[in-house]
Amino acid sequence: MMKKNMKKSVATMMVLGMTLTGAAGVYAGTQLEKISAYLNHGISFNVDGAAYSPTDGNGKKLAPITYNNSTYLPVRALADALHVPVTYDGANKQVIIGEANSNPTALTNVTYTVAQKEAIQKAFAQFDGFETAYAPQQMTAGDTFKSVAVGDGVSFIFNHMKVDVSPRDYSDGYTSKEVKLSNGVSAKWYTPSDISMLAFELDDRYVTLSSPDHKLSQAQLQQVAVSVQKVKGGNDQGITAFENVNYSKQQLEQIRKSFAQFDGFTTAYAPQHMVAGDAFKSVGAGGDGVNFVFNRMNVTVSPRDYSFSYDGKTVKLPNGVSGKWYTPDKTDMLTFKLDDRYVTLSSPNNQLTHTQLEQMAVAVQKVK
């Protein structure tokens, strides 16, 4: 695994030779100074013990530039090799290496039409033993779903993203970097060409996400990954309508303060989605955990498994994580393990179904 200090030292050199898609506007400013430099074809690269040749988005080999005894490397190619997200903010003329901020990436729901849902179902139906349809339910704000295609799996094509659902693990045989998605699922990054790929196992299949035009960062793709879910059939075809929980700055501070009251349990987690029409009311530390109260549901994050002494029914959440339904009184509870804690969801006023709560469960994530 690449050490952080190596990433930082290399990142300091990645200031020229940008191959960022959509960054052409950087050349149009008045702050440019003409220089005389050289393409240095005599320098080779080795990344994590393996030979590496930087290329642009079209596969053309890139060479570093030597100027005034300093060598400048192509930022996009090196960022992909080191798994460091890099983007260009055209409005502010700023190259962003690493995470731009600590807030979750803005996501929006993918609203599939009836015709698109039918196309998705038909695509999966072409594979024996693989007929159950899965689909990404969210995309980054401003992206658009275009089409679904069939290869040795089913591919979802967006303007800035591609999502493949297949019985095959495309990452097999490649050097990879292990990561934890925000819902606790293990995934890995690998780079078979000039495009970084994120792969993880979901039930009996493998999901692979990428951004062919390099518009999306690795952090953005990791957040979209947790929304890939099983598509319901029949009258419930599609996914329950939900919306993002937009916590205010004060609410986020209160969430962190609530977790900070527990020694060894200070990392904050919070539900990022709620059923459409619901509303977040409050958060507080109570008992041995942190309680989130909505109009239609309660979410408790605790080191304790409240379901331990109760009989229950084991279920698979839409992201493949095992959960358990149990009923300590008149209210059904859903519990599952997330990292070093247990999350419990319920609908005290019984306005939410089991299916809705199971879908809200996968949106409980670590607060950045």
C-alpha positions as CSV (number, residue, x, y, z in Angstrom):
1,M,0.0,0.0,0.0
2,M,1.3,3.5,-0.9
3,K,2.5,5.4,2.1
4,K,0.9,8.8,2.8
5,N,4.2,10.7,2.8
6,M,5.1,9.3,-0.6
7,K,1.7,10.5,-1.9
8,K,2.3,14.0,-0.5
9,S,5.8,14.3,-1.9
10,V,4.7,13.2,-5.4
11,A,1.7,15.5,-5.2
12,T,3.9,18.5,-4.7
13,M,5.5,17.8,-8.1
14,M,2.2,17.4,-10.0
15,V,1.7,21.0,-11.0
16,L,2.1,20.9,-14.8
17,G,1.1,18.7,-17.8
18,M,-2.5,18.6,-16.7
19,T,-4.8,16.2,-18.6
20,L,-7.9,17.2,-16.7
21,T,-11.0,16.9,-18.8
22,G,-12.6,20.3,-19.1
23,A,-9.6,22.1,-17.8
24,A,-8.8,23.8,-21.1
25,G,-10.0,27.1,-19.6
26,V,-6.9,27.2,-17.5
27,Y,-5.0,28.4,-20.5
28,A,-7.2,31.4,-21.2
29,G,-6.3,33.6,-18.2
30,T,-4.0,36.6,-18.0
31,Q,-1.6,35.0,-15.4
32,L,0.3,33.0,-18.0
33,E,4.0,33.4,-18.5
34,K,5.7,32.0,-21.6
35,I,8.7,29.7,-20.9
36,S,11.0,27.4,-22.8
37,A,11.0,23.8,-21.4
38,Y,11.8,20.3,-22.6
39,L,9.8,17.0,-22.8
40,N,12.1,14.6,-20.9
41,H,11.8,11.2,-22.5
42,G,14.7,9.8,-20.5
43,I,12.8,9.5,-17.2
44,S,10.9,6.3,-16.4
45,F,8.5,5.6,-13.6
46,N,8.0,2.8,-11.0
47,V,4.9,2.8,-8.8
48,D,4.6,0.3,-5.9
49,G,7.4,-1.8,-7.4
50,A,5.9,-2.0,-10.9
51,A,6.9,-0.2,-14.1
52,Y,4.4,2.6,-15.0
53,S,3.9,4.7,-18.1
54,P,1.7,7.8,-17.7
55,T,-0.9,8.2,-20.4
56,D,-3.6,10.7,-21.2
57,G,-7.4,10.0,-21.6
58,N,-6.8,8.7,-25.2
59,G,-4.0,6.3,-24.2
60,K,-1.2,8.5,-25.6
61,K,2.0,8.2,-23.6
62,L,3.0,11.3,-21.6
63,A,6.5,12.6,-20.8
64,P,7.5,14.7,-17.9
65,I,8.7,18.3,-18.5
66,T,12.1,19.6,-17.4
67,Y,12.4,23.3,-16.7
68,N,15.1,25.2,-14.7
69,N,16.5,21.9,-13.3
70,S,13.0,20.9,-12.0
71,T,10.9,18.0,-13.3
72,Y,7.2,18.4,-13.6
73,L,4.9,15.4,-13.9
74,P,1.4,15.0,-15.5
75,V,-1.0,15.5,-12.6
76,R,-4.0,13.5,-13.8
77,A,-1.9,10.4,-14.8
78,L,0.0,10.4,-11.5
79,A,-3.1,11.1,-9.4
80,D,-4.8,8.0,-10.9
81,A,-1.7,5.9,-10.3
82,L,-1.5,6.9,-6.7
83,H,-5.2,6.8,-6.1
84,V,-5.3,10.5,-5.2
85,P,-8.5,12.3,-6.3
86,V,-7.7,15.4,-8.5
87,T,-10.2,17.8,-10.0
88,Y,-10.2,21.2,-11.6
89,D,-12.4,24.1,-10.4
90,G,-12.8,26.2,-13.5
91,A,-14.7,29.0,-11.7
92,N,-11.8,29.6,-9.3
93,K,-9.0,28.4,-11.6
94,Q,-7.9,25.9,-8.9
95,V,-6.4,22.4,-9.1
96,I,-7.8,20.4,-6.2
97,I,-5.6,17.5,-5.1
98,G,-7.2,15.2,-2.5
99,E,-10.6,15.9,-1.0
100,A,-11.9,19.4,-1.7
101,N,-13.8,19.5,1.7
102,S,-15.0,17.3,4.5
103,N,-18.7,17.4,3.5
104,P,-20.3,14.4,1.8
105,T,-20.5,14.7,-2.0
106,A,-23.8,16.1,-3.3
107,L,-25.8,13.2,-4.7
108,T,-29.2,13.1,-6.4
109,N,-31.6,10.3,-7.0
110,V,-31.7,8.4,-10.3
111,T,-35.3,8.5,-11.4
112,Y,-35.7,5.7,-13.9
113,T,-38.6,5.8,-16.3
114,V,-41.0,2.9,-16.8
115,A,-39.3,2.1,-20.1
116,Q,-35.8,2.3,-18.5
117,K,-36.9,-0.1,-15.7
118,E,-38.1,-2.5,-18.3
119,A,-34.9,-2.3,-20.2
120,I,-32.9,-3.0,-16.9
121,Q,-35.1,-6.0,-16.1
122,K,-34.7,-7.4,-19.7
123,A,-30.9,-6.9,-19.6
124,F,-30.5,-9.0,-16.4
125,A,-33.0,-11.6,-17.7
126,Q,-30.6,-12.5,-20.5
127,F,-28.3,-14.2,-18.0
128,D,-29.4,-17.6,-16.5
129,G,-29.1,-17.6,-12.8
130,F,-28.5,-13.8,-12.8
131,E,-32.0,-12.6,-13.5
132,T,-32.4,-10.5,-10.4
133,A,-31.9,-6.8,-11.4
134,Y,-29.6,-4.4,-9.5
135,A,-29.2,-0.7,-10.3
136,P,-27.5,2.4,-8.9
137,Q,-30.1,4.6,-7.2
138,Q,-28.0,7.7,-6.9
139,M,-25.6,9.7,-9.1
140,T,-23.5,12.8,-8.5
141,A,-25.5,16.1,-8.8
142,G,-25.6,17.2,-12.4
143,D,-25.0,13.7,-13.9
144,T,-27.5,12.0,-16.2
145,F,-28.4,8.4,-16.8
146,K,-28.2,7.6,-20.6
147,S,-28.6,3.9,-21.2
148,V,-28.2,0.3,-20.1
149,A,-26.1,-2.2,-22.2
150,V,-25.3,-5.9,-22.1
151,G,-21.9,-7.5,-22.3
152,D,-20.7,-10.2,-19.9
153,G,-22.8,-8.3,-17.4
154,V,-25.1,-5.3,-17.3
155,S,-23.6,-1.8,-17.8
156,F,-25.3,1.4,-16.7
157,I,-24.0,4.4,-18.8
158,F,-24.1,7.9,-17.3
159,N,-22.6,11.1,-18.7
160,H,-19.8,11.0,-16.2
161,M,-19.9,7.4,-14.8
162,K,-20.2,3.8,-15.8
163,V,-21.5,1.1,-13.4
164,D,-21.0,-2.6,-14.3
165,V,-22.9,-5.4,-12.6
166,S,-21.5,-8.8,-13.5
167,P,-20.9,-12.3,-12.2
168,R,-17.2,-11.6,-13.0
169,D,-14.6,-9.9,-10.8
170,Y,-12.8,-7.6,-13.3
171,S,-10.2,-6.7,-10.7
172,D,-8.9,-10.3,-10.4
173,G,-5.1,-10.3,-11.2
174,Y,-4.5,-6.6,-10.8
175,T,-2.7,-4.8,-8.1
176,S,-5.3,-3.1,-6.0
177,K,-5.8,-0.9,-2.9
178,E,-8.4,-2.0,-0.3
179,V,-10.9,0.6,0.9
180,K,-13.9,0.6,3.2
181,L,-17.1,2.2,1.7
182,S,-19.1,4.5,3.9
183,N,-21.5,1.6,4.7
184,G,-18.7,-0.6,5.9
185,V,-18.5,-2.8,2.8
186,S,-15.0,-3.7,1.6
187,A,-14.0,-2.6,-1.9
188,K,-10.8,-2.2,-3.9
189,W,-9.4,0.3,-6.4
190,Y,-7.4,-0.9,-9.3
191,T,-6.2,0.6,-12.6
192,P,-6.1,-1.7,-15.7
193,S,-5.5,1.2,-18.0
194,D,-5.6,5.0,-17.5
195,I,-9.0,4.8,-15.7
196,S,-9.3,3.9,-12.1
197,M,-11.9,1.2,-11.2
198,L,-13.7,0.6,-8.0
199,A,-15.0,-3.0,-7.4
200,F,-16.9,-4.7,-4.6
201,E,-18.9,-7.8,-4.1
202,L,-22.7,-7.5,-3.7
203,D,-24.6,-10.7,-3.0
204,D,-23.8,-13.1,-5.9
205,R,-22.3,-10.5,-8.2
206,Y,-19.5,-7.9,-8.6
207,V,-20.1,-4.2,-9.0
208,T,-17.5,-2.0,-10.8
209,L,-17.7,1.8,-11.0
210,S,-15.5,4.1,-13.1
211,S,-15.5,7.6,-14.5
212,P,-14.3,7.3,-18.2
213,D,-14.1,11.1,-18.7
214,H,-12.3,11.5,-15.3
215,K,-15.0,14.0,-14.1
216,L,-15.7,12.1,-10.9
217,S,-13.2,11.7,-8.0
218,Q,-12.7,8.4,-6.2
219,A,-14.5,9.8,-3.2
220,Q,-17.5,10.6,-5.4
221,L,-17.6,7.1,-6.9
222,Q,-17.3,5.5,-3.5
223,Q,-20.4,7.4,-2.3
224,V,-22.4,6.4,-5.4
225,A,-21.3,2.8,-4.9
226,V,-23.3,2.4,-1.7
227,S,-26.5,3.2,-3.6
228,V,-26.3,0.2,-5.9
229,Q,-29.3,-1.9,-4.8
230,K,-31.6,-4.7,-5.8
231,V,-34.5,-3.6,-8.0
232,K,-37.9,-4.6,-6.7
233,G,-40.3,-6.3,-8.9
234,G,-44.1,-6.3,-9.5
235,N,-46.1,-3.3,-8.2
236,D,-43.1,-2.3,-6.1
237,Q,-40.7,-2.2,-9.1
238,G,-38.0,0.4,-8.4
239,I,-36.6,1.7,-5.2
240,T,-38.5,3.6,-2.5
241,A,-38.4,7.3,-3.1
242,F,-35.9,8.9,-0.7
243,E,-34.1,12.2,-0.3
244,N,-30.8,13.4,1.2
245,V,-30.7,14.5,4.8
246,N,-29.2,18.0,4.6
247,Y,-27.8,18.6,8.1
248,S,-27.0,22.1,9.0
249,K,-23.6,23.1,10.3
250,Q,-25.0,23.3,13.8
251,Q,-26.7,19.9,13.5
252,L,-23.4,18.3,12.4
253,E,-21.7,19.9,15.4
254,Q,-24.3,18.4,17.6
255,I,-23.9,15.0,16.0
256,R,-20.2,15.0,16.7
257,K,-20.6,16.2,20.2
258,S,-23.1,13.4,20.9
259,F,-20.6,10.7,19.8
260,A,-17.7,12.5,21.7
261,Q,-19.5,11.8,25.0
262,F,-18.5,8.1,24.6
263,D,-14.9,7.0,25.1
264,G,-13.7,4.9,22.3
265,F,-16.8,5.6,20.3
266,T,-16.1,9.2,19.2
267,T,-16.3,8.6,15.4
268,A,-19.6,10.0,14.3
269,Y,-22.0,8.1,12.0
270,A,-25.4,9.4,10.7
271,P,-28.2,8.5,8.3
272,Q,-27.7,10.3,5.0
273,H,-31.1,9.5,3.5
274,M,-34.7,9.6,4.7
275,V,-37.9,8.6,3.0
276,A,-39.3,11.3,0.8
277,G,-41.5,13.6,2.9
278,D,-39.8,12.8,6.2
279,A,-37.9,15.4,8.3
280,F,-35.0,15.3,10.7
281,K,-35.9,16.6,14.1
282,S,-33.1,16.1,16.7
283,V,-30.0,14.1,17.8
284,G,-28.7,13.3,21.2
285,A,-26.7,11.0,23.4
286,G,-28.9,8.8,25.5
287,G,-28.5,5.4,27.2
288,D,-25.5,3.8,25.6
289,G,-25.7,5.3,22.1
290,V,-26.6,8.2,19.9
291,N,-30.3,8.6,18.8
292,F,-31.5,10.3,15.6
293,V,-35.1,11.3,15.7
294,F,-37.1,11.9,12.5
295,N,-40.8,12.4,12.0
296,R,-41.2,8.9,10.8
297,M,-38.2,6.9,12.0
298,N,-35.7,6.6,14.8
299,V,-32.1,5.6,14.2
300,T,-29.8,4.5,17.1
301,V,-26.0,4.0,16.8
302,S,-24.6,2.1,19.7
303,P,-21.8,-0.3,20.8
304,R,-24.6,-2.6,22.0
305,D,-26.5,-5.1,20.0
306,Y,-30.1,-4.5,21.3
307,S,-31.4,-7.6,19.4
308,F,-29.0,-10.0,21.2
309,S,-31.6,-11.7,23.4
310,Y,-34.5,-11.6,21.0
311,D,-35.6,-14.1,18.4
312,G,-35.7,-12.5,15.0
313,K,-35.6,-12.9,11.2
314,T,-32.3,-12.5,9.3
315,V,-32.5,-10.4,6.2
316,K,-30.1,-9.2,3.5
317,L,-30.1,-5.4,3.1
318,P,-30.0,-4.0,-0.4
319,N,-26.2,-3.6,-0.2
320,G,-25.7,-7.2,0.8
321,V,-25.1,-6.6,4.5
322,S,-26.9,-8.9,6.9
323,G,-29.6,-7.4,9.2
324,K,-32.0,-8.8,11.8
325,W,-35.7,-7.9,12.4
326,Y,-37.0,-8.4,15.9
327,T,-39.9,-7.1,18.0
328,P,-39.2,-6.2,21.7
329,D,-42.7,-4.7,22.1
330,K,-45.1,-3.3,19.5
331,T,-42.5,-1.8,17.3
332,D,-40.4,-3.8,14.8
333,M,-36.7,-3.1,15.0
334,L,-34.0,-3.6,12.3
335,T,-30.4,-4.1,13.6
336,F,-27.2,-4.6,11.7
337,K,-23.5,-4.2,12.4
338,L,-21.5,-1.3,10.9
339,D,-17.8,-1.3,11.7
340,D,-17.4,-1.4,15.5
341,R,-21.0,-0.5,16.3
342,Y,-24.7,-1.6,15.9
343,V,-27.3,0.4,14.1
344,T,-31.0,0.0,14.9
345,L,-33.9,1.5,12.9
346,S,-37.6,1.6,13.7
347,S,-40.7,3.5,12.8
348,P,-42.5,4.2,16.1
349,N,-45.6,5.5,14.4
350,N,-45.5,2.5,12.0
351,Q,-45.6,4.8,8.9
352,L,-42.6,3.2,7.3
353,T,-42.6,-0.4,6.0
354,H,-39.8,-3.0,6.5
355,T,-38.7,-2.4,2.9
356,Q,-38.4,1.4,3.4
357,L,-36.4,1.0,6.7
358,E,-34.1,-1.6,5.0
359,Q,-33.3,0.9,2.3
360,M,-32.7,3.7,4.8
361,A,-30.4,1.4,6.7
362,V,-27.8,1.3,3.9
363,A,-27.5,5.1,4.0
364,V,-26.1,5.2,7.6
365,Q,-22.6,6.3,7.0
366,K,-19.5,7.7,8.7
367,V,-19.6,11.5,9.0
368,K,-16.6,13.1,7.2
